[in-house]
């Protein structure tokens, strides 16, 4: 039996989402294969463990780390001196999904689920990601970048002339729809820019693409599998944080997505191409827009997607024939397989 650390929480605005994901993983991980040590990173950066790890765990808006947990330390593949076999770091957003945590785990010589430092960092930065993919012929929504230090920000009228009158303003490095606004005029745009800059030093202003919101799950290292497609039909103006995690019953998830003939045959190869171009590993959810004429546009990639019982990533794999417990098992083994490959490289001395 292997010992697995499920690592959650973190210092980003997606802390509570991470706790929900970890709760589901701990519930569904095959208990005959793995012994789980749950570890939560507090909002001030402490690594904590204990049973129970969560308080108010059945309330998505109030779930938090429990009181009285014990501080733990990770050192060269050991947690408080105990050897562990792998870490499942289900920490969404800043410091968990952007390559920072991956670099730490790499230096601690421990297998971990998900993409490495490069794939995580590039996948998190919506601006850099798009630039790389556009260079290789992937259609993406057009966008402009605004930095926090810019004194003369682009004006709404100029952006509307170039990108269209409906704009999305997003932090470049964040997920779960945090900090995102949809705007249709100058006043909404200026408020949206100020709001997004509370979350990141760089933001993007993106054109609105009218079409189906389609998501696919990707799994693998060298050998890549792509799931069937699912469609998001939000009841709100767009798929907001609350729609995803707090009032999820107001959003319709269609699995499989109802697509025109031949569209899925284009989406699945596109998802695999994007996965390989960005050097992603383990798992990723890739989101597209599909226009009425069948044209597909990348929306974003999510290298550590939500793993709650309502999250699209595991639901798509379940509909594709991989149940949630088996999916967790495969992800852990992919992490160990990659670690064993890297261990043989001459650059390593351990």
N, C-alpha and C positions, 0 to 999 in steps of 0.2 A: 504494500500500500504506500502510495506516494503522499508526501506532505506538501500541501499547497497553501500559500498565503493569498487571500483575497484582499487586495489593498484598495481602499476607497476613501472618499471625503475630499480633502485637499483645500486649497486656499482660493479657488476661483469661485465665480458666481454660480457654478454648476455643482456646488458641494452637495446639495440635497438630492439632485438627480443621481449623482454617483452613489449615494447611500441606498437609494431605491434599486439601482442596478445591482449593487453588491448583495442586497437582501435576496434578490431573486436568484443570483448565482449560487449563494450559500444554500438556498432551499433546494435547488435542482441539481447540484453537482452530484455525480454518482458516489454515494457514500461507501460502496463496496470497493471503490478504486482509490479514493482520496480521503485523507484526513485534512480538514480545513482549519487554518488559523486565520480568523478575521482580524484585520488591522485597519484602523481608521486614522487618517491624518486630519487633525483638527484644523480649524480655520486660522490658527496661529502657528501651524506647522509641526505640532507634536505628533509623533507616531504612537498610537495607543492601541491596546488590545484588552479584551475581556469578554465575559459572557454574562448578560447580553451586551452586544456591541451597540445596539440601537435603542433609542427611546422614541416613543410615539411612532413606531415603525409602520403602523397601519394608516397613518395620516400623511399623505404625500406633501402637504404644505408645511407640516411641522416636524417631520422626521429629523432626528439629530443623533449625534453620538451620545451615548449614555454617560452619566456621571460616574466618577470613581474608577475609571479605567487605568490600567497600568501602562507606563511608558515602556516602549520596546526599542531595540536597536538592531539595525541590519548591518552585518559586517562579513564581507567575503562569503556570501552564500549561506550565512547562518543568521538566525533571528534569536537574539538573546542566547547565543551559543548553540542553538539547535539547528542542525543541518536541514535545509528545506530543498525541495526538488524544483519548484517553480513558483513564480508570482503571477497572479492574474490582476494586473493594475487597471481597475475599472474606474479611473479618475478622469472625468471629462473636463475639457477646457484647459485654462492656463496652468502650467506647471505639471500637468498630468498627461496631456494629449499632444503637447507641442514639442516634444523631444527632450525637455528638461529632465523629467523623471526617467526616461529611457536611458539618457546618458548616465544618470546615477546608478541605475540597475546594471548597466553595462560595466561600469567600473567596479561594481560589487560582485561581478562574476556569478550572476544568477540568471537562469532562464526566465524570460517574461513573455507574456502573451502580447501579441500585436506587433506593429511596425517598429523598426529601429529608429535611431536618432534622426537620420535624414528624412525618411518617409514621413515620420510624425511631424517634423517641423514644416516641411513643405506642404503636407496635407492640411495643416492647421492655418497656414497663411493663405487666405483666399486670393490675394493679389499675386503672389509669387507662383502659386499653383496654377492660376489661369494663364500667366505668361508662359510657363513651360508647356502647358497643354496646347495653347493656341499655336505655339511654334511647331508642334507636331500635327496640326490639322484638326484638333478637337474643337468643335463649336462651343463657345461659352457666351453667356450674356455679356455684352459690352459693359465696361466699367471705367471709372476714373478714381484716382487715389487722392485722399486728402490727409496730410500729416498735421499733427498737433501744433507744430511750430509755424505753420503757414499763416502769414498775416493776411494775405489776400486770397481768401478761399474762392473757389469757383462759384459763380452766381447761378442761382436756380435757372434763370432764363437761358443762360448759355448751355447748361447741361441738358435742359429740356429740348433745346434745338438739336442737340447731338444725339441724345439717348431716348428722348420721348418725354412726354409730360408727366407720366407716372414713374417714380423712381423709388428704389429701395436703398436705404442707407444702413450700412452694417459695419460693426467692428471687424477689422481684417482677421483678428485672431481670437475667436470665441465661437461657441456653439450653442445649441439648444434655443436658438432664436433670441438669445439675450442681447439687448442693445439694438435690436433691429426695428426700423420704422419704415412704413410705406407712406410716401408723400406725393401730393398732387399740386402743390403751390409753393410760393416762396416762403411763407410763414411756417408751414409744416416742414419744409426742407431745412430751414435754419434751426428749428427746434430739434430735428432729427440729428443734424450734425453735432450739435452741442451734446445731445444725449449719448450718441455713439462714442464720442471722444471721452466720455467718463469711463469707458471700458477698455480702450486701446489707444495707443499713440498714433496708429494708422487706421484709417477707415476707408471703405470703398463705397462709391455711389454707383449703382448698377441699374441698367435698364430693366423694365418690367417685360417679361415674356409671357404672353397669354398662351396657356396650354395645360395639359395634364401634368400634375406633379407625380413623377414616377420614381420609385426607389428599387434598387437591387442590392442584394447582399453578396459579398465576395469572400472567398475562403481559400487559404492556401499559402504556401511559400513558393517553391519552384513550380509545382503543379497547382493550377488555379481553377476553382469551380465558381460558377456564377448561378445564383438562384433564379427562380421565376421572378416576375415583376409584381410590385404592389403599387397601389395608387393612394395618395393622400387627398381627402376631400374635406378641408377644414370648414367649420361652420362660421369662423371669423373671416376677416378680410385677408389674413394670411395665417400660416401655421405657426402660431405664437408659442411662447414658453408655457403659458397656462393651458393652451389647447393640447400641448404634448403631454403635460405631466399632472396638471391640477384638475382640469375639466375635460379629461381625455374622452369621456363618453359623448362629447359633443362633436368629435371628429370622426369621420367615417374612413375606415381603412378597407380598401378593396383588394383582396388577395384571392385569386390572381387579378391583376389589373385588366380591365377591358381595353384592349388595344386593337388598332386597325391591323389588317393582315400584313405580315412581314415586319412590323415595327419591332417586335421582340427579337427577331433575328438580327436586327441592327443594334439593339440596346445591349444585348449580352456580349458580343464582341467588343463593343465600345467600352463597356465596363472593364473587361479584361485588359484592353489596351491601356486605359487610364491607370489601372492598378499596377501594370508593369512599368509604364513610363515614370510614375512617381516613386517606384521602388518600394511599394507597399508590401507588407507581409502579414500573415496571420489572419487578419480580418479587416474589412472596411465595408461601410455602406456607401453606395454611390447614388447620388440623386440627380435626376434629369428633369428637364421640361420637354414635353412632346407636343409640338404644334399640330394643328388640324391637318396640315399637309404632310405630316409624318416626319418632318425635320426634328432632330433631337439636339438639345443643348445641355451641356453639363451645368448643373446648379452648384453642387459642392460635393466634396468627399468627407466622410467622417471616419477617422481611423480608429476611434474607440467609441462606437455607437452605443446608444442606450441599450441596456440589457434587462429592463423591467419586463414584467409579464405582458405588457401591452406594446413593447418596443417592436419596431418593424424588423430589425435585423434578425432576431431569433424567430419571429413569426414567419418570415419569408423562408427561412431554412426548414422550419417545421412543415410548411406547405410544400417544400421541395423534397421532403423525405428524410430530413435529419432532425429528430426530436431534440428538444432543449438539452437534456442531460448528455446525449451523445455529442452535441455541438460543443459543449463545454469541454468534454474529454478530448475531442479532436483539436481544439484550440490549445489546450495545455500540451498535448503531444507535439504540435507544430512548434511551440516555443522551445521544447526540449530538443527537438530535431535540429532547429537552427543553432541553438547553443552548442550542440555537439559538432556541427560543421565548423563553426567559428573557432571552437577550441583547438581544432587541428591546424589552424593557420599559424604560420611561423612568426607573425607579429605578436602572438600571445606567449607569455612565459609561465602561465599557470597550468 
